[in-house]
Amino acid sequence: MDTMLVRLKPFDPRRGHVLRRFTYAGVKIHEERGWHRVSKQVADYLRGVRQVNGDDYSPLAFDVCTDDEAKALDAREEVETKVRRSATDEVRLTPSRNDGALTSAQLPEPVKPNGQADPKGRKDRG
């Protein structure tokens, strides 16, 4: 395969992904443009580029993939970004966690510092 697809990882400062554009060998790569097709030599170089130059612990800056890998990555990200479920989606049962847990009605009455229960259930304001 003579070409590969590359893209800058989506901007997310919390994860250390801070690059929005990068230029190498005359190829300008912008994060907002998505995938770019580049030669194998350029892809091999970009595979090792980090978000912060010279920092070996900084996250990698690029996703470097074949066509099939890029399609699979896009499909996975589309599913992950889908936040809301509609009624037609397959929705699994969310089990309750009421396995012997107390409800607020079953909680004991608050106790005053002198050891007597407060009949109105209020904290001492004095």
N, CA, C and O atoms as CSV, one atom per row, in Angstrom:
chain,resi,resn,atom,element,x,y,z
A,1,MET,N,N,0.845,-1.170,0.000
A,1,MET,CA,C,0.000,0.000,0.000
A,1,MET,C,C,0.898,1.242,0.000
A,1,MET,O,O,1.754,1.395,0.871
A,2,ASP,N,N,0.698,2.118,-0.974
A,2,ASP,CA,C,1.552,3.292,-1.130
A,2,ASP,C,C,1.062,4.503,-0.343
A,2,ASP,O,O,1.841,5.418,-0.079
A,3,THR,N,N,-0.216,4.524,0.035
A,3,THR,CA,C,-0.745,5.662,0.782
A,3,THR,C,C,-1.462,5.187,2.040
A,3,THR,O,O,-1.884,4.036,2.152
A,4,MET,N,N,-1.580,6.115,2.977
A,4,MET,CA,C,-2.313,5.837,4.211
A,4,MET,C,C,-3.114,7.076,4.573
A,4,MET,O,O,-2.885,8.161,4.039
A,5,LEU,N,N,-4.053,6.897,5.487
A,5,LEU,CA,C,-4.855,8.012,5.968
A,5,LEU,C,C,-4.338,8.446,7.339
A,5,LEU,O,O,-4.048,7.612,8.196
A,6,VAL,N,N,-4.227,9.762,7.532
A,6,VAL,CA,C,-3.791,10.309,8.823
A,6,VAL,C,C,-4.728,11.450,9.201
A,6,VAL,O,O,-5.317,12.114,8.348
A,7,ARG,N,N,-4.843,11.650,10.494
A,7,ARG,CA,C,-5.578,12.807,10.991
A,7,ARG,C,C,-5.027,13.159,12.362
A,7,ARG,O,O,-4.550,12.297,13.100
A,8,LEU,N,N,-5.101,14.434,12.683
A,8,LEU,CA,C,-4.758,14.873,14.033
A,8,LEU,C,C,-5.836,14.377,14.975
A,8,LEU,O,O,-7.019,14.401,14.635
A,9,LYS,N,N,-5.445,13.932,16.144
A,9,LYS,CA,C,-6.436,13.485,17.123
A,9,LYS,C,C,-7.304,14.683,17.496
A,9,LYS,O,O,-6.805,15.807,17.550
A,10,PRO,N,N,-8.594,14.464,17.755
A,10,PRO,CA,C,-9.499,15.580,18.067
A,10,PRO,C,C,-9.009,16.396,19.260
A,10,PRO,O,O,-8.494,15.847,20.234
A,11,PHE,N,N,-9.178,17.712,19.167
A,11,PHE,CA,C,-8.729,18.644,20.204
A,11,PHE,C,C,-9.408,18.327,21.525
A,11,PHE,O,O,-10.635,18.365,21.622
A,12,ASP,N,N,-8.624,18.018,22.533
A,12,ASP,CA,C,-9.127,17.705,23.877
A,12,ASP,C,C,-8.005,17.976,24.873
A,12,ASP,O,O,-7.239,17.067,25.192
A,13,PRO,N,N,-7.891,19.217,25.374
A,13,PRO,CA,C,-6.786,19.564,26.271
A,13,PRO,C,C,-6.741,18.709,27.536
A,13,PRO,O,O,-5.667,18.477,28.089
A,14,ARG,N,N,-7.892,18.245,27.991
A,14,ARG,CA,C,-7.935,17.413,29.199
A,14,ARG,C,C,-7.135,16.123,29.007
A,14,ARG,O,O,-6.545,15.611,29.958
A,15,ARG,N,N,-7.114,15.607,27.797
A,15,ARG,CA,C,-6.354,14.389,27.497
A,15,ARG,C,C,-4.981,14.692,26.913
A,15,ARG,O,O,-4.225,13.773,26.599
A,16,GLY,N,N,-4.661,15.943,26.769
A,16,GLY,CA,C,-3.353,16.314,26.248
A,16,GLY,C,C,-3.306,16.477,24.741
A,16,GLY,O,O,-2.225,16.659,24.180
A,17,HIS,N,N,-4.462,16.415,24.060
A,17,HIS,CA,C,-4.512,16.584,22.602
A,17,HIS,C,C,-4.740,18.057,22.292
A,17,HIS,O,O,-5.875,18.533,22.287
A,18,VAL,N,N,-3.647,18.774,22.033
A,18,VAL,CA,C,-3.729,20.223,21.900
A,18,VAL,C,C,-3.372,20.736,20.505
A,18,VAL,O,O,-3.584,21.916,20.223
A,19,LEU,N,N,-2.843,19.898,19.635
A,19,LEU,CA,C,-2.497,20.347,18.285
A,19,LEU,C,C,-3.740,20.498,17.424
A,19,LEU,O,O,-4.639,19.658,17.457
A,20,ARG,N,N,-3.779,21.578,16.656
A,20,ARG,CA,C,-4.896,21.794,15.733
A,20,ARG,C,C,-4.446,21.789,14.284
A,20,ARG,O,O,-5.259,21.627,13.374
A,21,ARG,N,N,-3.143,21.968,14.071
A,21,ARG,CA,C,-2.590,21.886,12.709
A,21,ARG,C,C,-1.127,21.501,12.803
A,21,ARG,O,O,-0.459,21.743,13.808
A,22,PHE,N,N,-0.651,20.896,11.728
A,22,PHE,CA,C,0.725,20.404,11.701
A,22,PHE,C,C,1.164,20.376,10.252
A,22,PHE,O,O,0.392,19.999,9.370
A,23,THR,N,N,2.401,20.774,10.006
A,23,THR,CA,C,2.944,20.753,8.645
A,23,THR,C,C,4.210,19.932,8.626
A,23,THR,O,O,5.099,20.118,9.457
A,24,TYR,N,N,4.290,19.011,7.660
A,24,TYR,CA,C,5.493,18.199,7.484
A,24,TYR,C,C,5.653,17.914,6.003
A,24,TYR,O,O,4.705,17.486,5.344
A,25,ALA,N,N,6.828,18.143,5.483
A,25,ALA,CA,C,7.171,17.870,4.085
A,25,ALA,C,C,6.184,18.521,3.117
A,25,ALA,O,O,5.831,17.939,2.092
A,26,GLY,N,N,5.749,19.718,3.449
A,26,GLY,CA,C,4.833,20.443,2.570
A,26,GLY,C,C,3.381,20.028,2.695
A,26,GLY,O,O,2.524,20.570,1.997
A,27,VAL,N,N,3.088,19.081,3.568
A,27,VAL,CA,C,1.708,18.624,3.767
A,27,VAL,C,C,1.155,19.327,4.998
A,27,VAL,O,O,1.677,19.172,6.102
A,28,LYS,N,N,0.096,20.100,4.798
A,28,LYS,CA,C,-0.542,20.806,5.907
A,28,LYS,C,C,-1.735,19.984,6.368
A,28,LYS,O,O,-2.646,19.689,5.594
A,29,ILE,N,N,-1.709,19.619,7.651
A,29,ILE,CA,C,-2.780,18.795,8.209
A,29,ILE,C,C,-3.509,19.616,9.257
A,29,ILE,O,O,-2.903,20.094,10.217
A,30,HIS,N,N,-4.817,19.779,9.068
A,30,HIS,CA,C,-5.660,20.546,9.980
A,30,HIS,C,C,-6.629,19.593,10.668
A,30,HIS,O,O,-7.213,18.717,10.029
A,31,GLU,N,N,-6.792,19.771,11.971
A,31,GLU,CA,C,-7.655,18.892,12.762
A,31,GLU,C,C,-9.103,18.943,12.285
A,31,GLU,O,O,-9.759,17.903,12.222
A,32,GLU,N,N,-9.611,20.108,11.952
A,32,GLU,CA,C,-11.017,20.236,11.574
A,32,GLU,C,C,-11.331,19.643,10.205
A,32,GLU,O,O,-12.503,19.442,9.887
A,33,ARG,N,N,-10.327,19.359,9.389
A,33,ARG,CA,C,-10.564,18.789,8.056
A,33,ARG,C,C,-10.656,17.271,8.067
A,33,ARG,O,O,-11.044,16.667,7.066
A,34,GLY,N,N,-10.306,16.649,9.183
A,34,GLY,CA,C,-10.454,15.197,9.262
A,34,GLY,C,C,-9.290,14.453,8.626
A,34,GLY,O,O,-8.129,14.826,8.795
A,35,TRP,N,N,-9.618,13.399,7.895
A,35,TRP,CA,C,-8.601,12.507,7.325
A,35,TRP,C,C,-7.885,13.137,6.136
A,35,TRP,O,O,-8.488,13.861,5.345
A,36,HIS,N,N,-6.579,12.848,6.021
A,36,HIS,CA,C,-5.754,13.279,4.895
A,36,HIS,C,C,-5.053,12.042,4.346
A,36,HIS,O,O,-4.569,11.207,5.110
A,37,ARG,N,N,-4.999,11.928,3.035
A,37,ARG,CA,C,-4.282,10.814,2.419
A,37,ARG,C,C,-2.850,11.280,2.150
A,37,ARG,O,O,-2.624,12.301,1.500
A,38,VAL,N,N,-1.881,10.502,2.671
A,38,VAL,CA,C,-0.470,10.859,2.522
A,38,VAL,C,C,0.315,9.625,2.085
A,38,VAL,O,O,-0.177,8.498,2.141
A,39,SER,N,N,1.549,9.871,1.648
A,39,SER,CA,C,2.403,8.756,1.235
A,39,SER,C,C,2.824,7.926,2.449
A,39,SER,O,O,2.725,8.383,3.587
A,40,LYS,N,N,3.282,6.733,2.198
A,40,LYS,CA,C,3.703,5.829,3.274
A,40,LYS,C,C,4.847,6.422,4.087
A,40,LYS,O,O,4.880,6.251,5.305
A,41,GLN,N,N,5.787,7.114,3.443
A,41,GLN,CA,C,6.921,7.708,4.148
A,41,GLN,C,C,6.458,8.798,5.119
A,41,GLN,O,O,6.927,8.862,6.255
A,42,VAL,N,N,5.544,9.646,4.671
A,42,VAL,CA,C,5.024,10.708,5.533
A,42,VAL,C,C,4.233,10.081,6.686
A,42,VAL,O,O,4.349,10.528,7.827
A,43,ALA,N,N,3.439,9.059,6.402
A,43,ALA,CA,C,2.650,8.387,7.443
A,43,ALA,C,C,3.569,7.755,8.489
A,43,ALA,O,O,3.276,7.809,9.683
A,44,ASP,N,N,4.676,7.156,8.048
A,44,ASP,CA,C,5.609,6.545,8.997
A,44,ASP,C,C,6.211,7.592,9.930
A,44,ASP,O,O,6.407,7.322,11.115
A,45,TYR,N,N,6.503,8.781,9.411
A,45,TYR,CA,C,7.034,9.841,10.258
A,45,TYR,C,C,5.962,10.328,11.247
A,45,TYR,O,O,6.232,10.476,12.439
A,46,LEU,N,N,4.739,10.577,10.737
A,46,LEU,CA,C,3.673,11.129,11.569
A,46,LEU,C,C,3.235,10.154,12.660
A,46,LEU,O,O,2.698,10.576,13.685
A,47,ARG,N,N,3.454,8.874,12.455
A,47,ARG,CA,C,3.090,7.868,13.445
A,47,ARG,C,C,3.819,8.092,14.777
A,47,ARG,O,O,3.296,7.735,15.833
A,48,GLY,N,N,5.018,8.677,14.736
A,48,GLY,CA,C,5.799,8.892,15.948
A,48,GLY,C,C,5.740,10.297,16.516
A,48,GLY,O,O,6.390,10.575,17.524
A,49,VAL,N,N,4.974,11.199,15.894
A,49,VAL,CA,C,4.899,12.587,16.361
A,49,VAL,C,C,4.047,12.652,17.628
A,49,VAL,O,O,2.979,12.046,17.711
A,50,ARG,N,N,4.544,13.400,18.607
A,50,ARG,CA,C,3.842,13.570,19.887
A,50,ARG,C,C,3.176,14.941,19.936
A,50,ARG,O,O,3.518,15.835,19.162
A,51,GLN,N,N,2.232,15.096,20.842
A,51,GLN,CA,C,1.522,16.372,20.997
A,51,GLN,C,C,2.476,17.492,21.407
A,51,GLN,O,O,2.348,18.625,20.943
A,52,VAL,N,N,3.433,17.169,22.279
A,52,VAL,CA,C,4.435,18.143,22.703
A,52,VAL,C,C,5.783,17.645,22.205
A,52,VAL,O,O,6.233,16.565,22.586
A,53,ASN,N,N,6.420,18.430,21.360
A,53,ASN,CA,C,7.694,18.030,20.765
A,53,ASN,C,C,8.754,17.801,21.846
A,53,ASN,O,O,8.954,18.647,22.718
A,54,GLY,N,N,9.422,16.666,21.784
A,54,GLY,CA,C,10.504,16.359,22.705
A,54,GLY,C,C,10.055,15.723,24.008
A,54,GLY,O,O,10.903,15.349,24.819
A,55,ASP,N,N,8.768,15.586,24.242
A,55,ASP,CA,C,8.252,14.972,25.463
A,55,ASP,C,C,7.805,13.545,25.141
A,55,ASP,O,O,6.774,13.337,24.501
A,56,ASP,N,N,8.588,12.569,25.591
A,56,ASP,CA,C,8.283,11.167,25.292
A,56,ASP,C,C,7.023,10.669,25.994
A,56,ASP,O,O,6.495,9.622,25.618
A,57,TYR,N,N,6.528,11.381,26.995
A,57,TYR,CA,C,5.335,10.970,27.724
A,57,TYR,C,C,4.073,11.663,27.227
A,57,TYR,O,O,2.973,11.358,27.687
A,58,SER,N,N,4.226,12.582,26.300
A,58,SER,CA,C,3.088,13.265,25.698
A,58,SER,C,C,2.342,12.277,24.790
A,58,SER,O,O,2.971,11.399,24.199
A,59,PRO,N,N,1.000,12.405,24.667
A,59,PRO,CA,C,0.259,11.482,23.799
A,59,PRO,C,C,0.626,11.664,22.336
A,59,PRO,O,O,1.095,12.726,21.927
A,60,LEU,N,N,0.408,10.619,21.554
A,60,LEU,CA,C,0.651,10.694,20.114
A,60,LEU,C,C,-0.297,11.708,19.485
A,60,LEU,O,O,-1.426,11.882,19.943
A,61,ALA,N,N,0.171,12.375,18.434
A,61,ALA,CA,C,-0.609,13.454,17.828
A,61,ALA,C,C,-1.533,12.973,16.711
A,61,ALA,O,O,-2.533,13.629,16.419
A,62,PHE,N,N,-1.217,11.840,16.081
A,62,PHE,CA,C,-1.946,11.424,14.880
A,62,PHE,C,C,-2.542,10.034,15.005
A,62,PHE,O,O,-2.005,9.159,15.684
A,63,ASP,N,N,-3.678,9.858,14.322
A,63,ASP,CA,C,-4.207,8.535,14.022
A,63,ASP,C,C,-3.700,8.218,12.622
A,63,ASP,O,O,-3.968,8.965,11.680
A,64,VAL,N,N,-2.970,7.118,12.479
A,64,VAL,CA,C,-2.440,6.700,11.185
A,64,VAL,C,C,-3.055,5.341,10.885
A,64,VAL,O,O,-2.835,4.376,11.618
A,65,CYS,N,N,-3.840,5.267,9.785
A,65,CYS,CA,C,-4.621,4.058,9.520
A,65,CYS,C,C,-4.663,3.729,8.031
A,65,CYS,O,O,-4.382,4.564,7.171
A,66,THR,N,N,-5.026,2.479,7.767
A,66,THR,CA,C,-5.381,2.082,6.408
A,66,THR,C,C,-6.822,2.531,6.176
A,66,THR,O,O,-7.473,3.025,7.097
A,67,ASP,N,N,-7.316,2.363,4.969
A,67,ASP,CA,C,-8.686,2.777,4.655
A,67,ASP,C,C,-9.698,2.039,5.532
A,67,ASP,O,O,-10.611,2.658,6.078
A,68,ASP,N,N,-9.542,0.726,5.667
A,68,ASP,CA,C,-10.490,-0.067,6.452
A,68,ASP,C,C,-10.434,0.302,7.932
A,68,ASP,O,O,-11.471,0.388,8.589
A,69,GLU,N,N,-9.239,0.518,8.455
A,69,GLU,CA,C,-9.102,0.897,9.863
A,69,GLU,C,C,-9.742,2.260,10.124
A,69,GLU,O,O,-10.368,2.466,11.165
A,70,ALA,N,N,-9.585,3.192,9.178
A,70,ALA,CA,C,-10.166,4.526,9.330
A,70,ALA,C,C,-11.694,4.456,9.324
A,70,ALA,O,O,-12.349,5.145,10.106
A,71,LYS,N,N,-12.266,3.626,8.446
A,71,LYS,CA,C,-13.723,3.476,8.414
A,71,LYS,C,C,-14.228,2.880,9.724
A,71,LYS,O,O,-15.239,3.327,10.265
A,72,ALA,N,N,-13.525,1.877,10.227
A,72,ALA,CA,C,-13.924,1.246,11.491
A,72,ALA,C,C,-13.812,2.242,12.649
A,72,ALA,O,O,-14.677,2.265,13.525
A,73,LEU,N,N,-12.768,3.056,12.662
A,73,LEU,CA,C,-12.577,4.059,13.712
A,73,LEU,C,C,-13.686,5.104,13.672
A,73,LEU,O,O,-14.215,5.490,14.714
A,74,ASP,N,N,-14.039,5.559,12.478
A,74,ASP,CA,C,-15.130,6.530,12.338
A,74,ASP,C,C,-16.458,5.938,12.805
A,74,ASP,O,O,-17.240,6.614,13.473
A,75,ALA,N,N,-16.712,4.681,12.457
A,75,ALA,CA,C,-17.964,4.031,12.869
A,75,ALA,C,C,-18.025,3.890,14.386
A,75,ALA,O,O,-19.071,4.128,14.989
A,76,ARG,N,N,-16.908,3.503,15.007
A,76,ARG,CA,C,-16.873,3.348,16.460
A,76,ARG,C,C,-17.090,4.693,17.153
A,76,ARG,O,O,-17.822,4.767,18.141
A,77,GLU,N,N,-16.463,5.755,16.648
A,77,GLU,CA,C,-16.627,7.082,17.250
A,77,GLU,C,C,-18.050,7.597,17.093
A,77,GLU,O,O,-18.560,8.285,17.977
A,78,GLU,N,N,-18.694,7.272,15.983
A,78,GLU,CA,C,-20.073,7.702,15.782
A,78,GLU,C,C,-20.991,7.050,16.812
A,78,GLU,O,O,-21.887,7.702,17.348
A,79,VAL,N,N,-20.772,5.780,17.085
A,79,VAL,CA,C,-21.579,5.081,18.086
A,79,VAL,C,C,-21.296,5.638,19.483
A,79,VAL,O,O,-22.216,5.796,20.285
A,80,GLU,N,N,-20.019,5.938,19.778
A,80,GLU,CA,C,-19.657,6.447,21.097
A,80,GLU,C,C,-20.203,7.847,21.355
A,80,GLU,O,O,-20.499,8.188,22.501
A,81,THR,N,N,-20.340,8.650,20.330
A,81,THR,CA,C,-20.820,10.018,20.515
A,81,THR,C,C,-22.337,10.101,20.563
A,81,THR,O,O,-22.889,11.151,20.891
A,82,LYS,N,N,-23.010,9.021,20.245
A,82,LYS,CA,C,-24.473,9.006,20.312
A,82,LYS,C,C,-24.869,8.951,21.777
A,82,LYS,O,O,-24.712,7.916,22.425
A,83,VAL,N,N,-25.378,10.052,22.302
A,83,VAL,CA,C,-25.644,10.178,23.727
A,83,VAL,C,C,-27.035,9.673,24.080
A,83,VAL,O,O,-27.189,8.829,24.962
A,84,ARG,N,N,-28.010,10.171,23.418
A,84,ARG,CA,C,-29.388,9.829,23.759
A,84,ARG,C,C,-29.828,8.578,23.026
A,84,ARG,O,O,-29.396,8.300,21.907
A,85,ARG,N,N,-30.690,7.840,23.681
A,85,ARG,CA,C,-31.285,6.658,23.060
A,85,ARG,C,C,-32.733,6.987,22.723
A,85,ARG,O,O,-33.415,7.662,23.494
A,86,SER,N,N,-33.192,6.523,21.602
A,86,SER,CA,C,-34.593,6.717,21.261
A,86,SER,C,C,-35.373,5.475,21.674
A,86,SER,O,O,-34.784,4.459,22.042
A,87,ALA,N,N,-36.686,5.559,21.614
A,87,ALA,CA,C,-37.532,4.446,22.033
A,87,ALA,C,C,-37.374,3.239,21.111
A,87,ALA,O,O,-37.662,2.113,21.516
A,88,THR,N,N,-36.927,3.460,19.894
A,88,THR,CA,C,-36.780,2.349,18.958
A,88,THR,C,C,-35.449,1.620,19.118
A,88,THR,O,O,-35.268,0.532,18.572
A,89,ASP,N,N,-34.518,2.214,19.863
A,89,ASP,CA,C,-33.245,1.537,20.124
A,89,ASP,C,C,-33.466,0.375,21.077
A,89,ASP,O,O,-34.428,0.349,21.844
A,90,GLU,N,N,-32.560,-0.575,21.012
A,90,GLU,CA,C,-32.618,-1.677,21.960
A,90,GLU,C,C,-32.069,-1.169,23.290
A,90,GLU,O,O,-30.873,-0.906,23.420
A,91,VAL,N,N,-32.953,-1.034,24.270
A,91,VAL,CA,C,-32.582,-0.496,25.568
A,91,VAL,C,C,-32.601,-1.638,26.576
A,91,VAL,O,O,-33.628,-2.287,26.770
A,92,ARG,N,N,-31.465,-1.878,27.214
A,92,ARG,CA,C,-31.368,-2.939,28.204
A,92,ARG,C,C,-32.016,-2.494,29.507
A,92,ARG,O,O,-32.127,-1.301,29.790
A,93,LEU,N,N,-32.436,-3.466,30.284
A,93,LEU,CA,C,-33.026,-3.203,31.586
A,93,LEU,C,C,-31.959,-2.673,32.532
A,93,LEU,O,O,-30.870,-3.238,32.629
A,94,THR,N,N,-32.271,-1.596,33.224
A,94,THR,CA,C,-31.378,-1.058,34.238
A,94,THR,C,C,-31.892,-1.532,35.589
A,94,THR,O,O,-32.920,-1.044,36.057
A,95,PRO,N,N,-31.201,-2.474,36.227
A,95,PRO,CA,C,-31.710,-3.028,37.486
A,95,PRO,C,C,-31.589,-2.016,38.621
A,95,PRO,O,O,-30.660,-1.210,38.661
A,96,SER,N,N,-32.558,-2.079,39.550
A,96,SER,CA,C,-32.496,-1.198,40.708
A,96,SER,C,C,-31.514,-1.776,41.711
A,96,SER,O,O,-31.216,-2.970,41.687
A,97,ARG,N,N,-31.020,-0.928,42.583
A,97,ARG,CA,C,-30.064,-1.369,43.597
A,97,ARG,C,C,-30.712,-1.363,44.969
A,97,ARG,O,O,-30.102,-0.923,45.944
A,98,ASN,N,N,-31.922,-1.839,45.051
A,98,ASN,CA,C,-32.640,-1.835,46.309
A,98,ASN,C,C,-32.513,-3.195,46.983
A,98,ASN,O,O,-33.522,-3.819,47.311
A,99,ASP,N,N,-31.323,-3.646,47.186
A,99,ASP,CA,C,-31.080,-4.946,47.813
A,99,ASP,C,C,-30.812,-4.759,49.301
A,99,ASP,O,O,-29.689,-4.934,49.774
A,100,GLY,N,N,-31.880,-4.397,50.037
A,100,GLY,CA,C,-31.732,-4.206,51.468
A,100,GLY,C,C,-31.318,-2.802,51.858
A,100,GLY,O,O,-31.052,-2.549,53.034
A,101,ALA,N,N,-31.254,-1.892,50.920
A,101,ALA,CA,C,-30.861,-0.517,51.243
A,101,ALA,C,C,-32.025,0.196,51.924
A,101,ALA,O,O,-33.188,-0.109,51.659
A,102,LEU,N,N,-31.714,1.126,52.785
A,102,LEU,CA,C,-32.738,1.899,53.484
A,102,LEU,C,C,-33.282,2.997,52.593
A,102,LEU,O,O,-32.562,3.584,51.786
A,103,THR,N,N,-34.574,3.263,52.756
A,103,THR,CA,C,-35.160,4.422,52.100
A,103,THR,C,C,-35.139,5.577,53.085
A,103,THR,O,O,-34.851,5.373,54.264
A,104,SER,N,N,-35.434,6.770,52.633
A,104,SER,CA,C,-35.394,7.921,53.535
A,104,SER,C,C,-36.459,7.810,54.624
A,104,SER,O,O,-36.266,8.340,55.718
A,105,ALA,N,N,-37.576,7.138,54.354
A,105,ALA,CA,C,-38.616,6.961,55.363
A,105,ALA,C,C,-38.173,6.005,56.471
A,105,ALA,O,O,-38.693,6.055,57.585
A,106,GLN,N,N,-37.207,5.130,56.157
A,106,GLN,CA,C,-36.757,4.148,57.140
A,106,GLN,C,C,-35.574,4.625,57.978
A,106,GLN,O,O,-35.131,3.900,58.869
A,107,LEU,N,N,-35.061,5.803,57.723
A,107,LEU,CA,C,-33.929,6.313,58.476
A,107,LEU,C,C,-34.343,6.652,59.901
A,107,LEU,O,O,-35.470,7.094,60.122
A,108,PRO,N,N,-33.459,6.455,60.866
A,108,PRO,CA,C,-33.802,6.784,62.251
A,108,PRO,C,C,-33.872,8.297,62.436
A,108,PRO,O,O,-33.302,9.065,61.661
A,109,GLU,N,N,-34.589,8.704,63.488
A,109,GLU,CA,C,-34.714,10.129,63.777
A,109,GLU,C,C,-33.371,10.690,64.229
A,109,GLU,O,O,-32.594,9.977,64.863
A,110,PRO,N,N,-33.079,11.964,63.913
A,110,PRO,CA,C,-31.837,12.577,64.385
A,110,PRO,C,C,-31.828,12.660,65.908
A,110,PRO,O,O,-32.871,12.851,66.533
A,111,VAL,N,N,-30.653,12.516,66.495
A,111,VAL,CA,C,-30.509,12.540,67.948
A,111,VAL,C,C,-29.850,13.844,68.365
A,111,VAL,O,O,-28.857,14.266,67.771
A,112,LYS,N,N,-30.419,14.494,69.411
A,112,LYS,CA,C,-29.829,15.722,69.941
A,112,LYS,C,C,-28.530,15.383,70.669
A,112,LYS,O,O,-28.310,14.230,71.038
A,113,PRO,N,N,-27.671,16.380,70.878
A,113,PRO,CA,C,-26.427,16.112,71.600
A,113,PRO,C,C,-26.643,15.593,73.013
A,113,PRO,O,O,-25.764,14.925,73.558
A,114,ASN,N,N,-27.803,15.885,73.627
A,114,ASN,CA,C,-28.040,15.410,74.987
A,114,ASN,C,C,-28.578,13.981,75.010
A,114,ASN,O,O,-28.854,13.450,76.086
A,115,GLY,N,N,-28.732,13.344,73.840
A,115,GLY,CA,C,-29.134,11.948,73.760
A,115,GLY,C,C,-30.612,11.741,73.504
A,115,GLY,O,O,-31.037,10.597,73.345
A,116,GLN,N,N,-31.430,12.809,73.455
A,116,GLN,CA,C,-32.862,12.673,73.212
A,116,GLN,C,C,-33.150,12.893,71.733
A,116,GLN,O,O,-32.477,13.679,71.065
A,117,ALA,N,N,-34.148,12.196,71.238
A,117,ALA,CA,C,-34.540,12.348,69.838
A,117,ALA,C,C,-35.253,13.680,69.642
A,117,ALA,O,O,-36.030,14.094,70.502
A,118,ASP,N,N,-35.003,14.353,68.529
A,118,ASP,CA,C,-35.649,15.608,68.220
A,118,ASP,C,C,-37.031,15.287,67.631
A,118,ASP,O,O,-37.101,14.674,66.566
A,119,PRO,N,N,-38.125,15.677,68.286
A,119,PRO,CA,C,-39.452,15.286,67.815
A,119,PRO,C,C,-39.800,15.876,66.452
A,119,PRO,O,O,-40.595,15.285,65.721
A,120,LYS,N,N,-39.237,17.008,66.094
A,120,LYS,CA,C,-39.555,17.624,64.801
A,120,LYS,C,C,-38.556,17.220,63.709
A,120,LYS,O,O,-38.731,17.595,62.549
A,121,GLY,N,N,-37.532,16.476,64.057
A,121,GLY,CA,C,-36.564,16.015,63.069
A,121,GLY,C,C,-35.623,17.092,62.604
A,121,GLY,O,O,-34.967,16.918,61.577
A,122,ARG,N,N,-35.522,18.236,63.337
A,122,ARG,CA,C,-34.652,19.320,62.924
A,122,ARG,C,C,-33.341,19.258,63.688
A,122,ARG,O,O,-33.281,18.701,64.784
A,123,LYS,N,N,-32.325,19.811,63.128
A,123,LYS,CA,C,-31.048,19.914,63.806
A,123,LYS,C,C,-31.122,21.037,64.834
A,123,LYS,O,O,-31.894,21.985,64.686
A,124,ASP,N,N,-30.324,20.917,65.854
A,124,ASP,CA,C,-30.257,21.932,66.886
A,124,ASP,C,C,-29.616,23.196,66.294
A,124,ASP,O,O,-28.538,23.113,65.704
A,125,ARG,N,N,-30.244,24.337,66.437
A,125,ARG,CA,C,-29.698,25.573,65.869
A,125,ARG,C,C,-28.953,26.392,66.906
A,125,ARG,O,O,-28.416,27.451,66.580
A,126,GLY,N,N,-28.907,25.933,68.136
A,126,GLY,CA,C,-28.331,26.711,69.220
A,126,GLY,C,C,-26.880,26.615,69.266
A,126,GLY,O,O,-26.248,27.220,70.132
